[in-house]
């Protein structure tokens, strides 16, 4: 159960990182 929760947390953090990355890319492309 704990391992599953940790895997879910890791997936969530990875998806958050990708979301931030795409958000920043969109932001910088909008500046140009």
PQR file with spaces between the fields and no chain letter, atoms N, CA, C, O and H, PARSE charges and radii, in Angstrom:
ATOM       1  N    UNK     1       0.843   -1.211    0.000 -0.4000 1.5000
ATOM       2  CA   UNK     1       0.000    0.000    0.000 -0.0000 2.0000
ATOM       3  C    UNK     1       0.875    1.257    0.000  0.5500 1.7000
ATOM       4  O    UNK     1       0.631    2.192   -0.763 -0.5500 1.4000
ATOM       5  N    UNK     2       1.890    1.270    0.858 -0.4000 1.5000
ATOM       6  CA   UNK     2       2.787    2.438    0.946 -0.0000 2.0000
ATOM       7  C    UNK     2       3.571    2.603   -0.357  0.5500 1.7000
ATOM       8  O    UNK     2       3.769    3.718   -0.840 -0.5500 1.4000
ATOM       9  H    UNK     2       2.089    0.511    1.478  0.4000 1.0000
ATOM      10  N    UNK     3       4.013    1.472   -0.916 -0.4000 1.5000
ATOM      11  CA   UNK     3       4.783    1.534   -2.171 -0.0000 2.0000
ATOM      12  C    UNK     3       3.919    2.120   -3.280  0.5500 1.7000
ATOM      13  O    UNK     3       4.386    2.932   -4.079 -0.5500 1.4000
ATOM      14  H    UNK     3       3.851    0.566   -0.523  0.4000 1.0000
ATOM      15  N    UNK     4       2.653    1.700   -3.323 -0.4000 1.5000
ATOM      16  CA   UNK     4       1.737    2.215   -4.350 -0.0000 2.0000
ATOM      17  C    UNK     4       1.559    3.718   -4.192  0.5500 1.7000
ATOM      18  O    UNK     4       1.528    4.459   -5.175 -0.5500 1.4000
ATOM      19  H    UNK     4       2.275    1.040   -2.674  0.4000 1.0000
ATOM      20  N    UNK     5       1.443    4.157   -2.945 -0.4000 1.5000
ATOM      21  CA   UNK     5       1.276    5.592   -2.677 -0.0000 2.0000
ATOM      22  C    UNK     5       2.521    6.358   -3.119  0.5500 1.7000
ATOM      23  O    UNK     5       2.422    7.443   -3.693 -0.5500 1.4000
ATOM      24  H    UNK     5       1.468    3.555   -2.147  0.4000 1.0000
ATOM      25  N    UNK     6       3.695    5.783   -2.845 -0.4000 1.5000
ATOM      26  CA   UNK     6       4.946    6.445   -3.234 -0.0000 2.0000
ATOM      27  C    UNK     6       5.055    6.542   -4.749  0.5500 1.7000
ATOM      28  O    UNK     6       5.479    7.567   -5.282 -0.5500 1.4000
ATOM      29  H    UNK     6       3.775    4.902   -2.378  0.4000 1.0000
ATOM      30  N    UNK     7       4.668    5.463   -5.448 -0.4000 1.5000
ATOM      31  CA   UNK     7       4.707    5.478   -6.912 -0.0000 2.0000
ATOM      32  C    UNK     7       3.771    6.549   -7.440  0.5500 1.7000
ATOM      33  O    UNK     7       4.109    7.274   -8.375 -0.5500 1.4000
ATOM      34  H    UNK     7       4.323    4.630   -5.015  0.4000 1.0000
ATOM      35  N    UNK     8       2.582    6.647   -6.834 -0.4000 1.5000
ATOM      36  CA   UNK     8       1.600    7.639   -7.266 -0.0000 2.0000
ATOM      37  C    UNK     8       2.147    9.039   -7.039  0.5500 1.7000
ATOM      38  O    UNK     8       1.981    9.924   -7.879 -0.5500 1.4000
ATOM      39  H    UNK     8       2.307    6.057   -6.075  0.4000 1.0000
ATOM      40  N    UNK     9       2.800    9.235   -5.895 -0.4000 1.5000
ATOM      41  CA   UNK     9       3.365   10.547   -5.566 -0.0000 2.0000
ATOM      42  C    UNK     9       4.453   10.918   -6.573  0.5500 1.7000
ATOM      43  O    UNK     9       4.534   12.057   -7.031 -0.5500 1.4000
ATOM      44  H    UNK     9       2.935    8.517   -5.212  0.4000 1.0000
ATOM      45  N    UNK    10       5.293    9.924   -6.908 -0.4000 1.5000
ATOM      46  CA   UNK    10       6.372   10.181   -7.854 -0.0000 2.0000
ATOM      47  C    UNK    10       5.794   10.542   -9.224  0.5500 1.7000
ATOM      48  O    UNK    10       6.274   11.468   -9.879 -0.5500 1.4000
ATOM      49  H    UNK    10       5.228    8.998   -6.536  0.4000 1.0000
ATOM      50  N    UNK    11       4.768    9.813   -9.654 -0.4000 1.5000
ATOM      51  CA   UNK    11       4.124   10.107  -10.939 -0.0000 2.0000
ATOM      52  C    UNK    11       3.539   11.508  -10.916  0.5500 1.7000
ATOM      53  O    UNK    11       3.629   12.249  -11.894 -0.5500 1.4000
ATOM      54  H    UNK    11       4.378    9.061   -9.123  0.4000 1.0000
ATOM      55  N    UNK    12       2.934   11.865   -9.776 -0.4000 1.5000
ATOM      56  CA   UNK    12       2.332   13.188   -9.655 -0.0000 2.0000
ATOM      57  C    UNK    12       3.392   14.269   -9.762  0.5500 1.7000
ATOM      58  O    UNK    12       3.182   15.279  -10.435 -0.5500 1.4000
ATOM      59  H    UNK    12       2.861   11.263   -8.980  0.4000 1.0000
ATOM      60  N    UNK    13       4.525   14.071   -9.109 -0.4000 1.5000
ATOM      61  CA   UNK    13       5.598   15.075   -9.147 -0.0000 2.0000
ATOM      62  C    UNK    13       6.165   15.189  -10.560  0.5500 1.7000
ATOM      63  O    UNK    13       6.501   16.283  -11.012 -0.5500 1.4000
ATOM      64  H    UNK    13       4.695   13.251   -8.562  0.4000 1.0000
ATOM      65  N    UNK    14       6.270   14.050  -11.258 -0.4000 1.5000
ATOM      66  CA   UNK    14       6.783   14.070  -12.635 -0.0000 2.0000
ATOM      67  C    UNK    14       5.815   14.823  -13.533  0.5500 1.7000
ATOM      68  O    UNK    14       6.236   15.633  -14.359 -0.5500 1.4000
ATOM      69  H    UNK    14       5.997   13.161  -10.891  0.4000 1.0000
ATOM      70  N    UNK    15       4.521   14.562  -13.378 -0.4000 1.5000
ATOM      71  CA   UNK    15       3.525   15.250  -14.202 -0.0000 2.0000
ATOM      72  C    UNK    15       3.532   16.739  -13.884  0.5500 1.7000
ATOM      73  O    UNK    15       3.343   17.567  -14.775 -0.5500 1.4000
ATOM      74  H    UNK    15       4.180   13.905  -12.707  0.4000 1.0000
ATOM      75  N    UNK    16       3.747   17.080  -12.617 -0.4000 1.5000
ATOM      76  CA   UNK    16       3.822   18.500  -12.231 -0.0000 2.0000
ATOM      77  C    UNK    16       5.019   19.153  -12.900  0.5500 1.7000
ATOM      78  O    UNK    16       4.922   20.283  -13.379 -0.5500 1.4000
ATOM      79  H    UNK    16       3.900   16.407  -11.893  0.4000 1.0000
ATOM      80  N    UNK    17       6.149   18.452  -12.938 -0.4000 1.5000
ATOM      81  CA   UNK    17       7.358   18.988  -13.563 -0.0000 2.0000
ATOM      82  C    UNK    17       7.122   19.228  -15.051  0.5500 1.7000
ATOM      83  O    UNK    17       7.519   20.261  -15.590 -0.5500 1.4000
ATOM      84  H    UNK    17       6.228   17.534  -12.550  0.4000 1.0000
ATOM      85  N    UNK    18       6.470   18.261  -15.718 -0.4000 1.5000
ATOM      86  CA   UNK    18       6.185   18.419  -17.146 -0.0000 2.0000
ATOM      87  C    UNK    18       5.233   19.580  -17.370  0.5500 1.7000
ATOM      88  O    UNK    18       5.395   20.347  -18.320 -0.5500 1.4000
ATOM      89  H    UNK    18       6.148   17.421  -15.280  0.4000 1.0000
ATOM      90  N    UNK    19       4.227   19.715  -16.490 -0.4000 1.5000
ATOM      91  CA   UNK    19       3.264   20.810  -16.606 -0.0000 2.0000
ATOM      92  C    UNK    19       3.976   22.149  -16.486  0.5500 1.7000
ATOM      93  O    UNK    19       3.711   23.070  -17.260 -0.5500 1.4000
ATOM      94  H    UNK    19       4.094   19.092  -15.718  0.4000 1.0000
ATOM      95  N    UNK    20       4.882   22.258  -15.516 -0.4000 1.5000
ATOM      96  CA   UNK    20       5.641   23.500  -15.326 -0.0000 2.0000
ATOM      97  C    UNK    20       6.522   23.780  -16.534  0.5500 1.7000
ATOM      98  O    UNK    20       6.641   24.922  -16.976 -0.5500 1.4000
ATOM      99  H    UNK    20       5.097   21.510  -14.888  0.4000 1.0000
ATOM     100  N    UNK    21       7.142   22.719  -17.069 -0.4000 1.5000
ATOM     101  CA   UNK    21       8.030   22.873  -18.223 -0.0000 2.0000
ATOM     102  C    UNK    21       7.259   23.426  -19.419  0.5500 1.7000
ATOM     103  O    UNK    21       7.691   24.385  -20.058 -0.5500 1.4000
ATOM     104  H    UNK    21       7.045   21.790  -16.710  0.4000 1.0000
ATOM     105  N    UNK    22       6.101   22.804  -19.715 -0.4000 1.5000
ATOM     106  CA   UNK    22       5.303   23.263  -20.853 -0.0000 2.0000
ATOM     107  C    UNK    22       4.759   24.666  -20.613  0.5500 1.7000
ATOM     108  O    UNK    22       4.665   25.468  -21.542 -0.5500 1.4000
ATOM     109  H    UNK    22       5.750   22.025  -19.195  0.4000 1.0000
ATOM     110  N    UNK    23       4.400   24.962  -19.360 -0.4000 1.5000
ATOM     111  CA   UNK    23       3.890   26.293  -19.024 -0.0000 2.0000
ATOM     112  C    UNK    23       4.961   27.349  -19.274  0.5500 1.7000
ATOM     113  O    UNK    23       4.680   28.406  -19.839 -0.5500 1.4000
ATOM     114  H    UNK    23       4.476   24.310  -18.605  0.4000 1.0000
ATOM     115  N    UNK    24       6.196   27.055  -18.847 -0.4000 1.5000
ATOM     116  CA   UNK    24       7.302   27.999  -19.039 -0.0000 2.0000
ATOM     117  C    UNK    24       7.618   28.172  -20.520  0.5500 1.7000
ATOM     118  O    UNK    24       7.885   29.284  -20.973 -0.5500 1.4000
ATOM     119  H    UNK    24       6.424   26.197  -18.388  0.4000 1.0000
ATOM     120  N    UNK    25       7.587   27.065  -21.280 -0.4000 1.5000
ATOM     121  CA   UNK    25       7.858   27.142  -22.719 -0.0000 2.0000
ATOM     122  C    UNK    25       6.810   28.019  -23.397  0.5500 1.7000
ATOM     123  O    UNK    25       7.141   28.837  -24.255 -0.5500 1.4000
ATOM     124  H    UNK    25       7.370   26.161  -20.912  0.4000 1.0000
ATOM     125  N    UNK    26       5.543   27.846  -23.011 -0.4000 1.5000
ATOM     126  CA   UNK    26       4.454   28.644  -23.580 -0.0000 2.0000
ATOM     127  C    UNK    26       4.639   30.112  -23.206  0.5500 1.7000
ATOM     128  O    UNK    26       4.415   31.003  -24.025 -0.5500 1.4000
ATOM     129  H    UNK    26       5.274   27.181  -22.314  0.4000 1.0000
ATOM     130  N    UNK    27       5.049   30.352  -21.966 -0.4000 1.5000
ATOM     131  CA   UNK    27       5.248   31.716  -21.474 -0.0000 2.0000
ATOM     132  C    UNK    27       6.358   32.414  -22.257  0.5500 1.7000
ATOM     133  O    UNK    27       6.201   33.557  -22.686 -0.5500 1.4000
ATOM     134  H    UNK    27       5.232   29.628  -21.302  0.4000 1.0000
ATOM     135  N    UNK    28       7.489   31.713  -22.439 -0.4000 1.5000
ATOM     136  CA   UNK    28       8.626   32.324  -23.142 -0.0000 2.0000
ATOM     137  C    UNK    28       8.330   32.520  -24.624  0.5500 1.7000
ATOM     138  O    UNK    28       8.793   33.489  -25.225 -0.5500 1.4000
ATOM     139  H    UNK    28       7.617   30.785  -22.090  0.4000 1.0000
ATOM     140  N    UNK    29       7.562   31.607  -25.217 -0.4000 1.5000
ATOM     141  CA   UNK    29       7.221   31.756  -26.638 -0.0000 2.0000
ATOM     142  C    UNK    29       6.265   32.934  -26.799  0.5500 1.7000
ATOM     143  O    UNK    29       6.240   33.573  -27.851 -0.5500 1.4000
ATOM     144  H    UNK    29       7.186   30.820  -24.728  0.4000 1.0000
ATOM     145  N    UNK    30       5.477   33.224  -25.762 -0.4000 1.5000
ATOM     146  CA   UNK    30       4.552   34.352  -25.815 -0.0000 2.0000
ATOM     147  C    UNK    30       5.294   35.677  -25.676  0.5500 1.7000
ATOM     148  O    UNK    30       4.821   36.707  -26.157 -0.5500 1.4000
ATOM     149  H    UNK    30       5.497   32.705  -24.907  0.4000 1.0000
ATOM     150  N    UNK    31       6.456   35.655  -25.018 -0.4000 1.5000
ATOM     151  CA   UNK    31       7.239   36.878  -24.825 -0.0000 2.0000
ATOM     152  C    UNK    31       7.869   37.344  -26.135  0.5500 1.7000
ATOM     153  O    UNK    31       8.029   38.542  -26.369 -0.5500 1.4000
ATOM     154  H    UNK    31       6.840   34.819  -24.627  0.4000 1.0000
ATOM     155  N    UNK    32       8.226   36.374  -26.989 -0.4000 1.5000
ATOM     156  CA   UNK    32       8.913   36.732  -28.228 -0.0000 2.0000
ATOM     157  C    UNK    32       8.006   37.461  -29.208  0.5500 1.7000
ATOM     158  O    UNK    32       8.443   37.828  -30.299 -0.5500 1.4000
ATOM     159  H    UNK    32       8.096   35.400  -26.799  0.4000 1.0000
